[in-house]
Amino acid sequence: MRFFIQTRPGHAHTDEFADYLGELIDKAGGEVLAGPAGCDMVISVGGDGTMLAAAHVALDADVPVVGFNLGTMGFLAHAETDEAEPVIDRLLSGDFGVEHRMTVQASLNGKHRSAVNDVVVEKVDTTRLVVLRVTIDGDPFVTYRADGLILATPTGSTAYSFSAGGPLVDPRIRAIVMTPVAAHSLFDRALVLPEDTVIEIEVVSDRTVRVNVDKDSLGELRDGERLTIEAGERTLKFVSLRPGGFTGVVRDKFRLG
């Protein structure tokens, strides 16, 4: 089995652990590649940010991704560093599950990009609110005066959307979570929408907003332009190692049990 290991550049601790994983893989009969081309699985070493980058590599290569958590919360990277040897043994023996997680696609001015976590529409001027008109499946829904709007996958429901007051959604559910950020309006609740929903967002003021897809800029949305959000065509293959699934991860991360 051939692996590509994704690390965060410039962090000696993660590089050392990645080297250790490489040694374990080599001893167990696997192979570590210098790049993702031809790999059978992507391994992330770091926090959720590194895991997100690794997920995009895996998405492009159409292979599963698994993460070792060297960060803090680690909602995406489920394996811990003290589990390295048994986890590598399980991966090489095929003793793991694969979850197929949905993505969302953002389209703006002819550009299209897929998000594993979320698409964030946010104000550029930090001192002023933006006014965003939202249309759902062709029907006008609401106009938000807010700091921004988050369109998240169930995987991304544990990230920015959650910190903005959105719900945690089991990633086995295929849905789009729409969460306003600091909305100054009577309706400020998050919505969980079916996967076949098409969401259109327009700016109805002279205040330009920024559109980020998994923290990478897609561009700016200006008055008269329209951003479209819908389910992505591709799914992320996510390695599952723990019993209890999503609720088990939530229980462990928040120390509920």
Secondary structure, DSSP 4 states (H G I P E B T S, - for coil): -EEEEEE-TT-HHHHHHHHHHHHHHHHTT-EEESSSTT-SEEEEEESHHHHHHHHHHHHHHT--EEEEE-SSS-SS--EEGGGHHHHHHHHHHT--EEEEEEEEEEEETTEEEEESSEEEEEESSTTS-EEEEEEETTEEEEEEEESEEEEE-TGGGGTHHHHTTPPP--TTS-EEEEEEES--SS----EEEETT--EEEEE-SS--EEEEETTEEEEEE-TT-EEEEEEEEEEEEEEE-STTHHHHHHHHHHT--
